[in-house]
Amino acid sequence: MKRLMAVMLLAMFSMGLTACNTVAGAGKDVQKVGEKVEDKAQDCKDGKC
């Protein structure tokens, strides 16, 4: 029983880390897209569209 609990806790912990990495990666992707939109908006504002 202790072994099963240990395996379950380990599985839950590793899934949690994977989810954090996935969310962090998605956040970085969204941030990069936002930066590109800001750059394009600035270019258009400067008349370079």
C-alpha positions in Angstrom: 0.0 0.0 0.0 2.8 2.4 0.8 4.5 1.6 -2.5 1.3 2.4 -4.4 0.9 5.7 -2.6 4.5 6.6 -3.3 4.1 5.8 -7.0 0.9 7.8 -7.2 2.5 10.8 -5.5 5.5 10.7 -7.8 3.1 10.5 -10.8 1.1 13.5 -9.6 4.3 15.5 -8.9 5.7 14.8 -12.4 2.5 15.7 -14.1 2.4 18.9 -12.2 5.9 19.8 -13.4 4.9 19.1 -16.9 1.9 21.3 -16.7 3.9 24.1 -15.3 6.4 23.9 -18.1 3.6 23.8 -20.7 1.9 26.9 -19.2 5.2 28.7 -19.0 6.0 27.9 -22.6 2.6 29.0 -23.7 3.1 32.3 -21.8 6.4 32.9 -23.5 4.7 32.3 -26.9 1.9 34.7 -26.2 4.4 37.3 -25.0 6.4 37.0 -28.3 3.3 37.4 -30.3 2.4 40.5 -28.3 5.8 41.9 -29.0 5.4 41.3 -32.7 2.0 43.0 -32.7 3.4 46.0 -30.8 6.3 46.3 -33.3 4.0 46.2 -36.3 1.7 48.7 -34.7 4.6 51.0 -34.1 5.8 50.6 -37.7 2.3 51.5 -39.0 2.2 54.5 -36.6 5.5 55.6 -38.1 4.1 55.3 -41.7 6.1 52.2 -42.6 3.0 49.9 -43.3 
